[in-house]
């Protein structure tokens, strides 16, 4: 079984777990629900919090009361609660991971063309600043695999990076992977004309009670 992709700038911190599931054995053209996929890596459905993802710019604060639920109308989630896993799904859109190591707060954003145009990145960062006293200059941000030119007419990964910088983020990493050019590892909604599966990006805060079974 393929292990989820991880990113060095986040993996260096001991209090946060994260990942981006690869194509693996999920099926070539089927959408396997997040709980089914993440259960393979030891994460129970009861600790997952998913965003519904209507391709907007709404970001919601979540806590333990949201465990095992999907947050309606949200494309981004933020929390400072230990023991829950934030989850979004992608198949070309950008998954933006946010971690504030100073105040132990995290965010996860689904940013495709529409969400990027509406600057969902700024919304997520602003919410972390207001609710967790996050200093944007201390945030570690990572953009996961997504579609890129010339396979998509809009360079939204470049725009996401610019929006992050404008919001004050100094520690930004774009993994650089193009979902349209690596069908062995990645699903691409555009290249496969919608007949494809989904990746799941996830991030959580670890306390003494590790949120895995």
Number of C-alpha atoms within 10 A of each C-alpha: 9 11 12 19 14 16 18 10 13 22 13 9 11 11 16 20 17 20 20 22 25 20 21 14 9 18 12 16 14 12 14 14 14 20 18 13 17 20 13 11 15 11 18 18 18 13 20 25 24 28 24 18 22 14 20 21 25 22 26 19 18 18 14 14 9 16 18 17 15 16 19 13 16 22 27 32 24 24 25 21 18 20 19 29 28 26 29 27 26 26 25 26 25 26 28 25 25 26 28 23 17 12 15 17 24 28 28 30 31 31 30 25 21 15 24 22 15 16 19 25 27 20 18 24 23 18 19 26 15 10 13 18 14 22 17 22 14 16 25 19 25 22 22 26 25 25 28 22 12 9 14 14 9 14 14 23 26 12 15 25 20 13 17 21 16 11 16 15 20 15 15 20 18 17 14 13 15 18 26 23 15 12 14 11 14 25 28 25 20 16 18 15 8 13 14 19 22 26 27 24 29 25 23 28 23 19 13 8 8 14 19 15 8
